[in-house]
Amino acid sequence: MPQGRTERETGREADPVMDPVVSWMKRPDPFVDVPIPPDAHRVKILGIYYLHFQQPDGGDLYVTKFGRHYLQHLKLENWHEKEWFRANREKLKGTSTVYKVPSKVVNGRSINLVVKWCRVGEEVPLDTMGFNRFSDAEFNSPFEEFSLVMEMRERPSGKRIRTNRPLAIYVPPEQLELWQTGRSKSRMTQKQNKYRDVELDILRQYILIYEWVEGRSADEALVDVIPDEAAREKRLAHLTHQSLKDMKQNGFFVVDHKPAHVILRPRNNGEILRRRAGEYPYALVDFELLLRTPEYERQVELARRSSYLEHQRERFDRERDVPIPEHLRAAQLFGVDYIWGRAESTHGMVWVVGRQPDLFDYFLPERWRHTPRTLLSETAQTYYTVSKDHINLVWKVSRVGETPDIDLSSAAASEILRHGYNSPFEEFGIAMALAQSGFSVVYPRAIYVTGLTSGRAGDYVKDLSRFESHARLKAPDGSPVLSQDHTYITVWGQWKGAIAEESERHRPPCAGVDLVRAVREGLICEEDKQMLLARMTERLESAGFGAFLKPSHYLLSQEADGRLRRDSREELVLTICNFELIRKRAGEGSALDHAK
């Protein structure tokens, strides 16, 4: 099944660096220094940059860096127009719906396209052997397929893999009936949960557009040059095995790899192009079942985590500022630096603490919000999770605007009600201010603002003070920083017991144990708890902070051997893990002053 065009003989597309995995992750935005059409919106999905065009028919067209050179040819009227498509398409062999289609002549040139309907969510029709080996195989989603193909092509080490070039993904506006799609709800849900970088609609079609590669599939091409069937089968087996070996050298494999996926190049005299050593140069096609090998998948995970830790260490380093991509912005609120951007998957916003744009992708909601989680609080929506990048995180649904749930008979009740819950941005500002004053605090990482309206305003929002005090504060796109209609989620690093985040990173991690649990488990006595609380209250007062915190809002650090970690003065280290009800004392400067 010949598809697309082979890589030009001009070398690799990614610059080699010491770590090929990190090189792929850090590849530049290909649209930075090129003119962008005014009707295009640049997006990044599963690590790939696209130009997104809203189509006249209401559909969506996502164009890759390769497709950018053929924008006019990729316009729907130049290949997808009904009469043209029906009259000029050529059905290709295989079980999928795939055609070779020439575009209309644009600027004196027509290009051949491979147009393929994505089978994500459908049952994989593997043979018996394949099914036994890969019973859990699933068709790639469209953006997943393009991401994997691009990565396999552009790895700066290993075997150079030639493929047909991915040009664009077209998503028609029409919604089909479920029975018309051939998809399974369970399979589609599994894909949606795994990849949330873009909304994957079970009722919409996804059409992948590749560039055509001139040539013939190996099983067809060798019939003419190797008449002997036994010799031909031997050569086919060798060629198929070699191409699979080359893919695995780059960290990839195709579940149903076969000779039809290997494209050979015919010469004018009818022979097949061969190298001096006698090997056939080839291109690969058909990637709906392309996967990373388990070994390479693990390398990618480790590299992403290593890169994450590196960027976290440098997130406030002004001497190491790096260029900020156009789709992100630098911002500052309440004394905290952020990288701000859109979460395309949910139409929400993400504020990532620091000045490192490379940290942004780690906190997109699809990386952490739907991973397995553990509820940490009986009174609030607070969860522990390990993100898809193997990062330990705690995320909390902000209660800004809600009435604090307190004992109204307590002496501080009126003051707490008057103060109300801090906004997520105030929480982060206070956490950073406390850290700079020498307090041990959990580390603020990011704030996620959901895209869809939440309906909170009528049901939960009773305290309007924060929305009024934040009214003049705007996000880089001009939208309000704080809105009653959206849910705000704060993301924190899971506490591992470090006294200083950077100097302690080589010490064995600890477990955070709140004061209530510490007493319950006999790690400290009630008198110790009261003493620690009194000492912390005094410290906060001296630093100009008032806090209405519970014992469960403070953590002790427990070593692997059960001992509690102490500081250089042999005093127990107490860490603050909740900032909803901490405020600056009158006369000490309001947190809002930092925003001016």
NUSE-132870 format. One record per residue (C-alpha): x, y, z; residue number from 0. Coordinates in Angstrom, 3 decimals, padded with zeros to 6 digits. Example, Ala and Ser with C-alpha at 12.3 -4.5 7.8 and 13.67 -1.06 7.14 Angstrom:
2
{r {012.300 -004.500 007.800} 0}
{r {013.670 -001.060 007.140} 1}
END
This chain:
596
{r {000.000 000.000 000.000} 0}
{r {002.241 002.850 -001.236} 1}
{r {001.733 006.109 000.597} 2}
{r {003.468 009.448 001.064} 3}
{r {006.930 010.530 -000.105} 4}
{r {010.292 009.485 001.320} 5}
{r {012.590 011.749 003.320} 6}
{r {014.844 013.901 001.194} 7}
{r {018.518 012.948 001.136} 8}
{r {019.501 016.046 003.084} 9}
{r {020.065 014.549 006.501} 10}
{r {018.073 014.331 009.680} 11}
{r {015.492 016.853 010.722} 12}
{r {016.603 017.128 014.367} 13}
{r {019.989 018.327 015.544} 14}
{r {021.870 015.589 017.412} 15}
{r {022.544 016.158 021.093} 16}
{r {023.931 013.934 023.785} 17}
{r {020.562 012.553 024.840} 18}
{r {018.342 011.686 021.848} 19}
{r {015.217 011.439 024.002} 20}
{r {015.732 014.917 025.451} 21}
{r {016.506 016.188 021.944} 22}
{r {013.093 015.073 020.735} 23}
{r {011.398 016.672 023.729} 24}
{r {013.212 019.987 023.242} 25}
{r {012.731 020.301 019.481} 26}
{r {011.900 023.876 018.481} 27}
{r {008.618 025.255 017.274} 28}
{r {008.877 025.056 013.447} 29}
{r {006.492 027.999 013.008} 30}
{r {008.447 030.535 015.088} 31}
{r {010.271 032.289 012.241} 32}
{r {007.828 031.745 009.391} 33}
{r {004.833 033.836 008.300} 34}
{r {001.606 032.505 009.809} 35}
{r {-001.670 033.024 007.912} 36}
{r {-003.990 035.398 009.786} 37}
{r {-006.708 032.738 010.009} 38}
{r {-004.335 030.176 011.594} 39}
{r {-004.002 029.427 015.278} 40}
{r {-000.819 027.693 016.398} 41}
{r {-001.374 024.771 018.782} 42}
{r {000.762 022.029 020.283} 43}
{r {-000.797 018.578 020.648} 44}
{r {001.106 015.564 021.984} 45}
{r {004.368 017.393 021.427} 46}
{r {003.671 018.336 017.790} 47}
{r {003.098 021.903 016.597} 48}
{r {000.207 022.468 014.186} 49}
{r {-001.437 025.349 012.414} 50}
{r {-005.130 025.058 013.224} 51}
{r {-007.597 026.386 010.649} 52}
{r {-011.330 026.608 011.247} 53}
{r {-012.894 025.435 007.984} 54}
{r {-015.786 027.098 006.143} 55}
{r {-017.848 023.925 006.658} 56}
{r {-017.341 024.121 010.432} 57}
{r {-014.666 021.431 010.507} 58}
{r {-011.089 021.698 011.735} 59}
{r {-007.839 021.332 009.802} 60}
{r {-004.565 020.791 011.678} 61}
{r {-001.535 021.298 009.430} 62}
{r {001.976 020.037 010.289} 63}
{r {005.284 021.705 009.419} 64}
{r {005.372 019.541 006.279} 65}
{r {001.849 020.521 005.277} 66}
{r {002.639 024.216 005.688} 67}
{r {004.296 024.136 002.252} 68}
{r {001.031 022.913 000.704} 69}
{r {-001.554 025.092 002.425} 70}
{r {-003.357 025.882 -000.827} 71}
{r {-003.415 022.233 -001.928} 72}
{r {-004.794 021.194 001.480} 73}
{r {-007.770 023.524 001.304} 74}
{r {-010.888 021.364 001.262} 75}
{r {-012.077 022.601 -002.105} 76}
{r {-008.809 021.397 -003.659} 77}
{r {-009.042 017.717 -002.663} 78}
{r {-012.170 017.006 -000.610} 79}
{r {-014.778 018.583 -002.868} 80}
{r {-017.345 015.791 -003.349} 81}
{r {-017.352 015.410 -007.107} 82}
{r {-013.584 015.760 -007.407} 83}
{r {-012.938 013.240 -004.638} 84}
{r {-015.296 010.635 -006.076} 85}
{r {-013.981 010.993 -009.602} 86}
{r {-010.259 010.962 -008.792} 87}
{r {-009.801 008.757 -005.731} 88}
{r {-008.097 005.388 -005.957} 89}
{r {-008.892 002.824 -003.247} 90}
{r {-005.726 001.296 -001.809} 91}
{r {-005.360 -002.269 -000.616} 92}
{r {-005.932 -003.056 003.036} 93}
{r {-008.678 -003.331 005.614} 94}
{r {-008.830 000.404 006.312} 95}
{r {-010.579 003.139 004.343} 96}
{r {-007.651 004.757 002.529} 97}
{r {-007.349 006.424 -000.873} 98}
{r {-004.780 007.965 -003.141} 99}
{r {-006.176 011.338 -004.259} 100}
{r {-004.504 013.971 -006.455} 101}
{r {-005.177 017.542 -005.475} 102}
{r {-006.477 020.022 -007.981} 103}
{r {-003.834 022.025 -009.817} 104}
{r {-002.728 024.950 -007.654} 105}
{r {-000.106 027.405 -008.925} 106}
{r {000.607 025.030 -011.807} 107}
{r {001.093 021.960 -009.649} 108}
{r {-000.930 019.032 -008.336} 109}
{r {000.265 016.807 -005.484} 110}
{r {-000.740 013.249 -004.672} 111}
{r {-002.220 012.716 -001.224} 112}
{r {-002.972 009.669 000.858} 113}
{r {-006.305 010.215 002.601} 114}
{r {-007.020 007.780 005.397} 115}
{r {-009.961 007.518 007.792} 116}
{r {-008.678 006.959 011.319} 117}
{r {-009.971 003.761 012.967} 118}
{r {-009.459 004.826 016.568} 119}
{r {-011.965 003.061 018.834} 120}
{r {-012.640 000.237 016.354} 121}
{r {-011.769 -003.423 016.859} 122}
{r {-008.330 -004.408 015.562} 123}
{r {-008.671 -007.292 013.038} 124}
{r {-005.398 -009.094 013.795} 125}
{r {-004.643 -012.631 012.690} 126}
{r {-004.531 -015.394 015.340} 127}
{r {-000.808 -015.130 016.054} 128}
{r {-000.934 -011.358 016.191} 129}
{r {-003.985 -011.388 018.420} 130}
{r {-002.360 -013.783 020.877} 131}
{r {000.731 -011.572 021.090} 132}
{r {-001.026 -008.206 021.087} 133}
{r {-004.525 -008.871 022.397} 134}
{r {-004.673 -005.382 023.905} 135}
{r {-003.647 -003.581 020.689} 136}
{r {-005.683 -000.487 019.837} 137}
{r {-005.642 001.771 016.808} 138}
{r {-003.810 005.027 017.387} 139}
{r {-005.800 008.209 017.680} 140}
{r {-004.984 010.686 014.855} 141}
{r {-002.740 013.015 016.856} 142}
{r {-001.116 010.063 018.590} 143}
{r {-000.223 008.551 015.210} 144}
{r {001.290 011.759 013.862} 145}
{r {003.260 012.291 017.077} 146}
{r {004.757 008.803 016.963} 147}
{r {005.575 009.023 013.247} 148}
{r {007.293 012.394 013.690} 149}
{r {009.255 011.113 016.661} 150}
{r {010.414 007.973 014.843} 151}
{r {011.492 010.027 011.822} 152}
{r {013.351 012.690 013.754} 153}
{r {015.288 010.799 016.409} 154}
{r {018.915 011.995 016.112} 155}
{r {020.397 008.580 016.878} 156}
{r {019.830 005.075 015.609} 157}
{r {018.647 004.097 012.162} 158}
{r {017.270 006.731 009.845} 159}
{r {013.664 005.768 009.098} 160}
{r {012.040 007.081 005.930} 161}
{r {008.267 007.387 005.877} 162}
{r {005.608 009.203 003.946} 163}
{r {005.304 012.658 005.435} 164}
{r {002.303 013.553 007.636} 165}
{r {000.715 016.715 006.257} 166}
{r {-002.558 017.378 008.060} 167}
{r {-005.509 016.071 010.046} 168}
{r {-008.994 017.047 008.959} 169}
{r {-011.925 016.713 011.367} 170}
{r {-015.278 017.090 009.561} 171}
{r {-018.013 018.899 011.505} 172}
{r {-020.700 016.225 011.100} 173}
{r {-021.525 013.912 013.982} 174}
{r {-022.476 010.359 013.046} 175}
{r {-024.622 007.881 014.899} 176}
{r {-022.531 005.558 017.066} 177}
{r {-023.458 002.531 014.932} 178}
{r {-022.154 004.342 011.860} 179}
{r {-018.703 004.912 013.373} 180}
{r {-017.913 001.254 014.096} 181}
{r {-016.408 002.365 017.408} 182}
{r {-016.694 000.828 020.814} 183}
{r {-017.521 003.133 023.716} 184}
{r {-015.117 001.302 026.014} 185}
{r {-012.237 001.490 023.521} 186}
{r {-012.896 005.143 022.831} 187}
{r {-013.085 005.959 026.531} 188}
{r {-009.748 004.233 027.064} 189}
{r {-008.161 006.397 024.380} 190}
{r {-009.805 009.554 025.682} 191}
{r {-008.449 008.864 029.169} 192}
{r {-004.944 008.170 027.844} 193}
{r {-004.649 011.165 025.538} 194}
{r {-006.502 014.308 026.528} 195}
{r {-004.402 016.842 024.622} 196}
{r {-007.348 017.323 022.316} 197}
{r {-011.017 016.562 022.531} 198}
{r {-011.558 013.145 020.924} 199}
{r {-015.202 012.929 019.874} 200}
{r {-016.599 009.418 019.509} 201}
{r {-019.134 010.662 016.929} 202}
{r {-016.767 012.641 014.684} 203}
{r {-014.521 011.309 011.953} 204}
{r {-010.773 011.971 011.779} 205}
{r {-009.046 011.987 008.384} 206}
{r {-005.267 011.728 008.207} 207}
{r {-003.542 013.214 005.170} 208}
{r {-000.095 011.986 004.174} 209}
{r {002.061 012.862 001.200} 210}
{r {002.270 010.098 -001.409} 211}
{r {005.520 008.193 -001.853} 212}
{r {006.313 007.024 -005.333} 213}
{r {006.963 003.308 -005.337} 214}
{r {005.386 -000.104 -004.913} 215}
{r {004.856 -002.270 -001.872} 216}
{r {007.561 -004.916 -001.485} 217}
{r {005.197 -007.852 -001.985} 218}
{r {004.145 -006.441 -005.378} 219}
{r {007.463 -004.974 -006.533} 220}
{r {009.534 -008.118 -006.106} 221}
{r {007.206 -010.249 -008.231} 222}
{r {008.689 -008.726 -011.384} 223}
{r {012.357 -008.851 -010.323} 224}
{r {012.469 -012.202 -008.459} 225}
{r {010.332 -014.671 -010.437} 226}
{r {011.219 -017.648 -008.240} 227}
{r {008.570 -017.756 -005.488} 228}
{r {010.797 -019.364 -002.845} 229}
{r {013.604 -016.881 -003.440} 230}
{r {011.126 -014.021 -003.436} 231}
{r {009.546 -015.110 -000.147} 232}
{r {013.002 -015.382 001.400} 233}
{r {013.871 -011.857 000.249} 234}
{r {010.534 -010.511 001.509} 235}
{r {011.049 -012.112 004.897} 236}
{r {014.544 -010.620 005.113} 237}
{r {013.355 -007.162 004.061} 238}
{r {010.434 -007.212 006.500} 239}
{r {012.670 -008.392 009.332} 240}
{r {015.302 -005.750 008.542} 241}
{r {012.766 -002.916 008.480} 242}
{r {011.327 -004.108 011.800} 243}
{r {014.847 -004.277 013.220} 244}
{r {015.544 -000.722 012.006} 245}
{r {012.380 000.527 013.677} 246}
{r {013.241 -001.188 016.945} 247}
{r {016.685 000.394 016.832} 248}
{r {014.853 003.707 016.969} 249}
{r {012.555 002.476 019.732} 250}
{r {009.427 001.624 017.727} 251}
{r {007.512 -001.284 016.279} 252}
{r {004.296 -001.883 014.344} 253}
{r {001.988 -004.574 015.700} 254}
{r {000.953 -005.903 012.265} 255}
{r {004.125 -005.117 010.291} 256}
{r {004.167 -006.850 006.900} 257}
{r {005.683 -006.533 003.389} 258}
{r {002.796 -004.352 002.187} 259}
{r {004.033 -001.650 004.602} 260}
{r {007.497 -001.555 002.985} 261}
{r {007.696 000.637 -000.121} 262}
{r {010.452 000.076 -002.706} 263}
{r {011.461 002.545 -005.384} 264}
{r {011.288 001.372 -009.049} 265}
{r {013.813 002.568 -011.587} 266}
{r {013.012 003.685 -015.132} 267}
{r {014.216 000.354 -016.534} 268}
{r {011.734 -001.591 -014.412} 269}
{r {014.273 -002.763 -011.853} 270}
{r {014.136 -001.904 -008.151} 271}
{r {016.597 000.673 -006.771} 272}
{r {019.342 -001.054 -004.760} 273}
{r {022.374 000.108 -002.839} 274}
{r {025.874 -001.035 -003.711} 275}
{r {025.730 -003.645 -000.962} 276}
{r {022.649 -005.104 -002.596} 277}
{r {020.115 -003.855 -000.025} 278}
{r {016.893 -002.184 -001.121} 279}
{r {016.346 001.343 000.236} 280}
{r {012.767 001.571 001.446} 281}
{r {010.119 003.781 003.003} 282}
{r {007.549 002.693 005.579} 283}
{r {003.817 003.392 005.540} 284}
{r {000.735 002.593 007.647} 285}
{r {001.197 003.627 011.280} 286}
{r {-002.192 003.164 012.893} 287}
{r {-000.633 000.437 015.094} 288}
{r {002.778 002.089 015.599} 289}
{r {004.020 001.950 019.201} 290}
{r {007.135 002.687 021.218} 291}
{r {008.987 -000.379 022.427} 292}
{r {008.651 -000.922 026.207} 293}
{r {012.349 -000.121 026.657} 294}
{r {012.150 003.144 024.776} 295}
{r {008.870 004.071 026.463} 296}
{r {010.662 003.800 029.793} 297}
{r {013.527 005.954 028.476} 298}
{r {011.045 008.619 027.433} 299}
{r {009.422 008.598 030.864} 300}
{r {012.766 008.878 032.653} 301}
{r {013.976 011.610 030.303} 302}
{r {010.826 013.656 030.819} 303}
{r {011.158 013.371 034.585} 304}
{r {014.863 014.247 034.468} 305}
{r {014.138 017.256 032.272} 306}
{r {011.352 018.287 034.643} 307}
{r {013.648 018.237 037.682} 308}
{r {016.284 020.206 035.801} 309}
{r {013.808 022.916 034.819} 310}
{r {012.359 023.057 038.337} 311}
{r {015.820 023.800 039.731} 312}
{r {016.186 026.664 037.259} 313}
{r {012.619 027.969 037.280} 314}
{r {013.444 031.279 038.997} 315}
{r {016.924 031.779 037.545} 316}
{r {016.784 035.097 035.711} 317}
{r {020.268 034.585 034.285} 318}
{r {019.078 031.466 032.430} 319}
{r {015.956 032.907 030.846} 320}
{r {015.027 031.143 027.629} 321}
{r {012.859 032.466 024.775} 322}
{r {009.157 032.077 025.441} 323}
{r {007.136 030.492 022.598} 324}
{r {004.457 032.657 021.067} 325}
{r {001.618 030.585 022.509} 326}
{r {002.883 031.212 026.074} 327}
{r {003.324 034.410 028.087} 328}
{r {005.320 035.494 031.116} 329}
{r {003.217 036.972 033.913} 330}
{r {003.488 037.964 037.559} 331}
{r {000.842 038.038 040.282} 332}
{r {001.313 038.661 043.994} 333}
{r {005.080 038.555 043.598} 334}
{r {005.111 035.155 041.855} 335}
{r {006.474 034.621 038.345} 336}
{r {004.380 032.471 036.021} 337}
{r {004.371 031.061 032.527} 338}
{r {000.792 031.345 031.298} 339}
{r {-000.878 029.560 028.421} 340}
{r {-003.989 027.863 027.126} 341}
{r {-004.881 024.228 027.752} 342}
{r {-006.140 023.370 024.273} 343}
{r {-007.656 020.088 025.446} 344}
{r {-010.196 021.815 027.711} 345}
{r {-010.062 025.443 026.547} 346}
{r {-008.834 026.300 030.026} 347}
{r {-005.757 028.183 031.262} 348}
{r {-002.634 027.070 033.096} 349}
{r {-000.361 029.231 035.245} 350}
{r {002.958 027.465 035.876} 351}
{r {005.178 028.840 038.633} 352}
{r {008.566 030.095 037.460} 353}
{r {010.182 031.460 034.336} 354}
{r {010.799 028.198 032.480} 355}
{r {008.417 027.680 029.518} 356}
{r {009.607 024.058 029.219} 357}
{r {007.711 023.301 032.440} 358}
{r {004.360 024.249 030.941} 359}
{r {003.524 020.969 029.223} 360}
{r {004.048 018.976 032.428} 361}
{r {001.065 020.719 034.013} 362}
{r {-001.445 020.510 031.209} 363}
{r {-004.510 018.854 032.795} 364}
{r {-004.263 015.751 030.608} 365}
{r {-000.890 014.957 032.227} 366}
{r {-002.232 014.655 035.807} 367}
{r {-005.944 015.208 036.273} 368}
{r {-007.129 011.759 035.164} 369}
{r {-004.305 009.605 036.516} 370}
{r {-005.160 007.326 039.479} 371}
{r {-005.622 009.454 042.581} 372}
{r {-005.978 009.152 046.336} 373}
{r {-008.268 011.425 048.355} 374}
{r {-006.240 013.110 051.121} 375}
{r {-008.890 015.138 052.932} 376}
{r {-012.274 014.393 054.434} 377}
{r {-013.427 018.007 054.100} 378}
{r {-011.913 019.238 050.826} 379}
{r {-011.246 017.988 047.310} 380}
{r {-007.549 017.290 047.771} 381}
{r {-005.881 014.430 045.898} 382}
{r {-002.495 012.816 045.542} 383}
{r {-001.516 011.470 042.129} 384}
{r {001.469 010.446 040.046} 385}
{r {001.336 012.232 036.712} 386}
{r {001.941 010.602 033.351} 387}
{r {005.495 011.920 033.646} 388}
{r {005.980 010.070 036.969} 389}
{r {005.852 013.278 039.005} 390}
{r {004.317 013.111 042.482} 391}
{r {001.722 015.846 042.791} 392}
{r {-001.060 016.978 045.090} 393}
{r {-003.934 018.905 043.557} 394}
{r {-006.694 020.787 045.337} 395}
{r {-009.935 022.346 044.151} 396}
{r {-009.853 025.947 045.354} 397}
{r {-012.634 026.990 047.722} 398}
{r {-012.356 030.677 046.913} 399}
{r {-015.777 032.301 047.241} 400}
{r {-017.167 029.622 049.534} 401}
{r {-018.033 030.252 053.163} 402}
{r {-015.354 028.750 055.428} 403}
{r {-016.527 025.607 057.214} 404}
{r {-015.647 026.473 060.804} 405}
{r {-016.868 026.208 064.348} 406}
{r {-018.914 029.380 064.750} 407}
{r {-018.440 029.277 068.522} 408}
{r {-014.661 029.672 068.233} 409}
{r {-013.069 032.963 069.203} 410}
{r {-011.651 033.509 065.721} 411}
{r {-014.877 032.653 063.876} 412}
{r {-015.849 036.210 062.994} 413}
{r {-012.351 037.063 061.818} 414}
{r {-012.145 033.918 059.679} 415}
{r {-015.514 034.632 058.072} 416}
{r {-014.482 038.209 057.425} 417}
{r {-011.223 037.102 055.836} 418}
{r {-012.639 034.246 053.743} 419}
{r {-010.705 031.790 051.633} 420}
{r {-007.714 033.092 049.708} 421}
{r {-007.716 032.952 045.941} 422}
{r {-005.327 030.399 044.423} 423}
{r {-003.029 033.238 043.384} 424}
{r {-002.975 034.604 046.949} 425}
{r {-002.215 031.101 048.228} 426}
{r {000.801 030.824 045.943} 427}
{r {001.958 034.354 046.774} 428}
{r {001.767 033.641 050.499} 429}
{r {003.499 030.262 050.140} 430}
{r {006.385 031.868 048.265} 431}
{r {006.605 034.766 050.725} 432}
{r {006.731 032.336 053.660} 433}
{r {009.424 030.266 051.953} 434}
{r {011.511 033.407 051.423} 435}
{r {011.068 034.189 055.138} 436}
{r {012.564 030.844 056.114} 437}
{r {009.412 028.792 056.664} 438}
{r {009.166 025.236 055.423} 439}
{r {006.284 025.020 052.940} 440}
{r {005.040 022.623 050.282} 441}
{r {006.040 023.775 046.826} 442}
{r {003.483 025.556 044.596} 443}
{r {003.673 024.264 041.026} 444}
{r {000.748 025.422 038.898} 445}
{r {-002.802 026.774 038.834} 446}
{r {-005.269 025.272 036.378} 447}
{r {-008.418 027.174 035.390} 448}
{r {-011.062 024.930 033.860} 449}
{r {-012.342 025.941 030.459} 450}
{r {-015.986 025.028 030.801} 451}
{r {-018.223 027.081 033.041} 452}
{r {-018.708 025.183 036.272} 453}
{r {-022.006 026.468 037.574} 454}
{r {-020.311 027.278 040.896} 455}
{r {-021.621 030.820 041.064} 456}
{r {-025.132 030.008 042.175} 457}
{r {-024.405 026.949 044.306} 458}
{r {-021.162 027.733 046.105} 459}
{r {-020.048 031.337 045.704} 460}
{r {-021.271 033.295 048.699} 461}
{r {-018.212 035.435 049.427} 462}
{r {-017.632 037.895 046.589} 463}
{r {-014.743 039.746 048.223} 464}
{r {-011.971 038.035 046.250} 465}
{r {-013.736 038.470 042.914} 466}
{r {-014.147 042.160 043.699} 467}
{r {-010.553 042.676 044.908} 468}
{r {-009.174 040.783 041.886} 469}
{r {-011.446 042.495 039.351} 470}
{r {-008.680 044.664 037.926} 471}
{r {-006.266 041.743 037.535} 472}
{r {-006.138 040.289 034.023} 473}
{r {-004.549 037.271 032.397} 474}
{r {-002.184 037.941 029.478} 475}
{r {-005.075 037.438 027.036} 476}
{r {-007.117 040.127 028.802} 477}
{r {-009.543 037.748 030.531} 478}
{r {-010.215 038.097 034.280} 479}
{r {-007.718 036.330 036.525} 480}
{r {-010.556 035.237 038.805} 481}
{r {-014.074 034.409 037.666} 482}
{r {-017.057 032.964 039.530} 483}
{r {-017.924 030.763 036.566} 484}
{r {-014.790 028.621 036.518} 485}
{r {-013.184 026.106 038.833} 486}
{r {-009.619 026.718 040.021} 487}
{r {-007.263 023.877 040.894} 488}
{r {-003.945 024.408 042.638} 489}
{r {-001.163 021.893 041.972} 490}
{r {001.570 021.322 044.547} 491}
{r {004.659 019.168 044.787} 492}
{r {004.172 016.185 047.069} 493}
{r {006.090 016.814 050.257} 494}
{r {009.146 014.558 050.552} 495}
{r {010.554 016.009 053.709} 496}
{r {013.296 018.231 052.333} 497}
{r {014.318 021.153 054.520} 498}
{r {015.533 023.113 051.500} 499}
{r {014.198 022.100 048.130} 500}
{r {017.462 022.189 046.237} 501}
{r {020.129 021.346 048.802} 502}
{r {018.191 018.308 049.984} 503}
{r {017.432 016.737 046.628} 504}
{r {020.094 014.019 047.091} 505}
{r {018.805 012.903 050.480} 506}
{r {016.457 009.924 050.763} 507}
{r {012.847 011.124 050.550} 508}
{r {010.634 011.296 053.603} 509}
{r {006.909 010.916 054.082} 510}
{r {004.803 013.868 055.198} 511}
{r {002.764 013.127 058.316} 512}
{r {000.255 015.702 059.564} 513}
{r {000.094 016.497 063.278} 514}
{r {-003.230 014.729 063.833} 515}
{r {-001.916 011.489 062.375} 516}
{r {001.427 011.898 064.159} 517}
{r {-000.364 011.940 067.529} 518}
{r {-002.655 009.083 066.535} 519}
{r {000.301 006.913 065.528} 520}
{r {002.334 007.792 068.599} 521}
{r {005.080 009.659 066.769} 522}
{r {004.532 012.648 069.070} 523}
{r {002.332 013.247 072.100} 524}
{r {-000.512 015.738 072.446} 525}
{r {001.741 018.089 074.440} 526}
{r {004.306 018.060 071.623} 527}
{r {001.581 018.890 069.126} 528}
{r {000.370 021.876 071.140} 529}
{r {003.935 023.076 071.617} 530}
{r {004.646 022.876 067.888} 531}
{r {001.423 024.714 067.060} 532}
{r {002.174 027.468 069.576} 533}
{r {005.722 027.847 068.268} 534}
{r {004.525 028.073 064.667} 535}
{r {001.807 030.602 065.528} 536}
{r {004.409 032.758 067.257} 537}
{r {006.762 032.525 064.273} 538}
{r {004.005 033.496 061.867} 539}
{r {002.953 036.425 064.057} 540}
{r {006.542 037.652 064.219} 541}
{r {006.803 037.468 060.434} 542}
{r {003.591 039.483 060.050} 543}
{r {001.210 036.649 059.141} 544}
{r {-002.044 035.587 060.708} 545}
{r {-003.083 031.989 060.191} 546}
{r {-006.311 030.119 060.883} 547}
{r {-004.922 026.657 060.344} 548}
{r {-005.793 023.239 061.711} 549}
{r {-003.272 020.683 063.024} 550}
{r {-003.835 018.709 059.814} 551}
{r {-002.436 021.663 057.836} 552}
{r {001.052 021.074 059.242} 553}
{r {003.353 018.210 058.249} 554}
{r {006.212 016.468 059.993} 555}
{r {008.831 014.685 057.883} 556}
{r {009.213 010.992 058.662} 557}
{r {012.409 009.192 057.591} 558}
{r {012.319 005.733 056.034} 559}
{r {013.370 004.229 059.378} 560}
{r {010.419 005.883 061.161} 561}
{r {012.332 008.720 062.795} 562}
{r {011.108 012.287 062.431} 563}
{r {013.465 014.623 060.633} 564}
{r {014.955 017.465 062.640} 565}
{r {016.796 020.630 061.682} 566}
{r {020.339 021.671 062.600} 567}
{r {019.082 022.701 066.063} 568}
{r {017.570 019.248 066.584} 569}
{r {014.067 020.695 066.489} 570}
{r {011.275 018.941 064.602} 571}
{r {010.714 020.483 061.166} 572}
{r {007.129 021.642 060.729} 573}
{r {005.933 022.278 057.195} 574}
{r {002.878 024.302 056.196} 575}
{r {000.734 022.544 053.576} 576}
{r {-002.419 024.691 053.470} 577}
{r {-002.588 028.409 052.653} 578}
{r {-006.322 029.019 052.278} 579}
{r {-006.644 030.987 055.521} 580}
{r {-003.256 032.666 055.940} 581}
{r {-003.070 036.409 055.529} 582}
{r {-000.753 039.335 056.036} 583}
{r {-001.414 041.220 059.244} 584}
{r {-002.657 044.795 058.969} 585}
{r {000.247 047.167 058.583} 586}
{r {002.504 044.458 057.222} 587}
{r {001.459 044.909 053.602} 588}
{r {-001.340 043.126 051.835} 589}
{r {-000.691 040.312 049.443} 590}
{r {-002.538 042.363 046.865} 591}
{r {000.167 045.017 047.112} 592}
{r {002.448 042.687 045.165} 593}
{r {000.153 042.864 042.168} 594}
{r {000.395 046.608 041.818} 595}
END
